[in-house]
Structure formats: C-alpha cells, structure tokens
Amino acid sequence: PGGGYKYGGGVAIDDRRVVALPYDAPSPLLIDVVDDRVRCLEDFADEAARRDCLEHSNKWQNGFKSRADGCVYAIPVSAPAVLKVDPRTLVVSTTARELCGPGRDKWEGGVVD
C-alpha cells in the first residue's frame, strides 16, 4: 500500500535463514538459502503486528539480531512500534509502542555493538 519498496533490509538469523523486513510488504519473509524456499510470516503475527503490517507503509527499515534473546528487531520508519521476530517460534510481534508512537520518518537504521 502506498509505497514502492517491498522490503527494507534483511537479517541473517543463522547459517541458512534470513528474515526480510517489511517496508511496504504485508509481512516479513523467512528466506531459507539452503533449501531455496521463501515463506511469508503473516500467519505467525499477533494481532497488533498484523494490523501494523497491513495498515502502514514505509514501516521498518533495517534491523538486527539481538545477542540477548536471539530475536530479530526491525527499526521503525513510519510504523508505530518496533517489529520483533522470534526465529525459534517464527512468532511476529511488536514492542516499544509507547516509545515509538505515531508519525512518519522516525528512524532508518541502528547499530548494535
């Protein structure tokens, strides 16, 4: 909806899988580079994450894999929350909504050290 870029980056979660982060696409993708398969994670999204994926454009751009919990976190550009993908369960959720809030063009990247 409304934009020209489906995905705004990807994060390797292990030696064979990459999560593509939705910029204008309706859900994250799980890409298996060994089996050459792609899977939409829309069915694994909780209600808030599904709504954010469908109702917004220019949602998330770039992300990282946390050393603390192993989850993938996507940086919100115009999404109202941080996107979280758990690579063990493939559950897609959002977090930090109270910190991000509404509005456009918030952030476009981040660094993890």
BELFENMO-V386106 format. One record per helix or strand. SS is the DSSP state (H for helix, E for strand). FROM is the first residue (numbers start at 1). LEN is the number of residues. If there is no record, write none. Layout:
BEGIN
SS/FROM/LEN  SS/FROM/LEN
END
This chain:
BEGIN
E/7/6  E/17/6  E/29/4  E/37/4  H/42/3  E/45/1  H/47/9  E/60/6  E/72/5  E/82/4  E/92/4  H/97/4
END
